[in-house]
Amino acid sequence: MKIGCIQLNVGFGKVDENYERAEKFIREAAAGGAEIIVLPEMWNTGYALEKLGELSDVNGERTKSFLSGLAKELAVHIVGGSVSVKRDDKFYNTMYTYNRDGELVGEYSKAHLFRLMDEHLYLESGNEMNRFALDELEAGGVICYDIRFPEWLRSHALDGAKVLFVPAQWPTPRIDHWKILLQARAIENQCFVIAVNRIARKVENFNGQSMIIGPWGEVLWTGAEDEELAIIDVDFSNVDEVRGRIPVYEDRRPALYEKVIKE
């Protein structure tokens, strides 16, 4: 299955420009044969947190119409990264996923807010998992800082996810953490990880290096340090084989873990 990873140069607070650039790359990815197209985190506004009141997508309506229309027109699945959304006078960092029929199959607001970027001062955290299927591919999605919480990603894998999508705005100074954490999450959950980071403009510092990682932890692709669209052919068929060779899921002892926590 061909995966189109859009490592977008997100304009800080430049909402219309960001939608235009996203559409351009989505169309190019579809024309290049991509079957699943993935965007980065907060691609509609960037981290213009102090301007969310004027920039955020009210109830996600613009983004939902945008992604649904393109998914149906181009007959592609779109894992829509995440966007800043306003709901009931509160703001969220929300991921929308659409199948090739233009149907919403996943909606998720970031569960773990990153205090170092003041997310907790401006955003509300989500409280639901993000499990969905794209054709026969069982998947889940989390956002950026979520990958530092292994139990959260394990919950998705235990619920049947064989690939985890991770849109992000991961900064350059901690890019080594990004790479190691993504590989660790792939290895421990014996699943694919498809992670798409953004590129910065002058006011921010993000250098891409998006990744696709297999269930053995093997790096199948790493993005450049510039804006790019990459289309990568991924064979998802070996997840069960990997899980059978090292039976981590069978050897888990959840009753023991619960007992220790209670004590």
C-alpha positions, 0 to 999 in steps of 0.5 A: 500500500502506498503511503503519501507523507506530507512534511508540510512547511506550516505557515504560522497563523497563515490559515488560508495559505496552509489549506492551499498548500495542503490541498496542493500536496494531497492532490500531488500525492493522489496523482502519484498513486498514494492510497493513504495520505498523512498530514502533520500536527496543527497544520491549519494554524501552526502553534499560534496559540494566542490567536486561536480565538480568531484562527481556529476552525469552528467545530472543525467544519472547514477541515471536515468539508475539506478532507471529506471532499478531497478523500471522496474526489480522489478516492484516497484515505486521508489521515488528516494530521491535526488542526486547531478546533474551537468547540463550545468556546474551548480549543482542541488539537484534533485529528480527523481521518476519512476513508476513500468514500469521504466518510469520517472514520476517526476523530481524536483530540490530543490526550496529553498536552505539552506544557513546554509549549503552553498547550495546557494554557490554551487547549483542552485535552481529549479523553477518547481513543482513536481506533479506525480501519482503512479498508482492511487495515486496522489502525490507530492515531495519536498526536506528537507528545502522546508518544511519550506515554507508552501505555496510551499507544499500547491501549490502541495496539491491544484494541487491534491496531496494527499501524499507528499514525503520529502527526507531529510538530516535534522541535529540532532540539529534541529530534533524537528523542523523536526517532528513538521513541518512535522506534521503541513504540513500534518494537514494543507494540510490534506494529507499524508506526507512520509519523509525519512531522512538520517543517518550520518557517523563521519563527519556529524550529522544526526540521521534519525527519518524518519516519515510517517504521516496521514492527521489528523497529526497522526504519523504512523511510526517514524524511528530509529536513525540508518540505517534501512529499514522499510516497512510500510503498509499505507491505503491512502483511507481516505484523501477525508474523512478527507477533507470532515470533515473539509472543509479547501479547500472549506473555503479558500479565495484566492481572499482575500489573493491576495488582502492583498498581493497587498495592 
